[in-house]
């Protein structure tokens, strides 16, 4: 058996808010079939995630892992940034 294997749950999601200090809000989407009609439906859930260094930006794809309760709503912490969101500038890219 491998050692150092984390049994904590992990999720991949998109950062939707960075307005708090050391906390980001991550939206995790999952797809499931509708129970009656069978059509695929996207279910989304938001998690408040601890980001110690404030490294995340809006739109980043991140991996989060479950941890002990850190506050009233935070039970997840940032594991890694999978993909950086592009930095968008103004429409002309220059000065006015």
N, C-alpha and C positions, 0 to 999 in steps of 0.2 A: 504494500500500500504506500502511496505517496505521502510524504510528510509536507507540512506547510500548505495543505490544501484548505482554503477557506470554505466553511460551510454556510457562511452568511449569504442571504439572498442578494442578488444583484439585478439591476434593471438598466436598460439603456433608454435615454430620453433626450428631449430638447429643452434648453434653458429658455424660459418664457419671461422671467423677471429677475432683475439683479438690484432691486431698489433697497434691499436691506443690507446691513453690514454683516459680513461673514455668513450670509444665507442667500441661497438662490432658490427659485421655484422651477422645478423640472416637470415637464409634461411627458408622461409615459403612455404611449398608444399601444393597444393590443387589438387584434382582430379576432372576432368570434362569429359563429353562425347564429343568425336569428333563430330562436327556439321553434317558431311556428313556420316561418317562410323559408328558412335555410339560406337566406341571402347573407353574405359577409357584412358585418357591421363593425365599425371602429369604435372601441370604447377607450376613453381617455381618462387619466387620473393624474392629479397634480400632487407632487411631493415637495415639502420644504426640506432642503438639503444643506448641510453644513459645508461651507467653503472657506477654510481657514485663511487662505492667502488672497481671497477675492480674485481668483484667476479667471473665472468664467465671464463670458460676454453673452448677450442675448443671441440666440440662434445656434449656440454651440451644441454639438452632440456629445453627451457625457455618459459615463457609466457611474452609477451610484450603488453603494452597498449598505445593507441594514446594519445598524449599530444600536448601542444602548440609548435610552432617551436622553437627549441633550437639552431639550426645553419642552414646552407644552406641546408643540407640533412637530419638532424635528426628531426624527428617528432614523435618518439616512445621512450618509456622509459621502462626499465626492471622492471617487476612486481614481478616475482619470478623465482627461478630455480626449475624446475619440476623434473629433473633427472640429476645427475652428470655423466659426462663421466669418464670411468676408466682411471687411470694414467698408461700409458704404459712405461715400462722400456726397456733396451736393450734386445737382444735375449737371452743372457745367464744369465742376471740378476745379474752377479757378476763383479769382476774386471778383467781387461785384463791381 
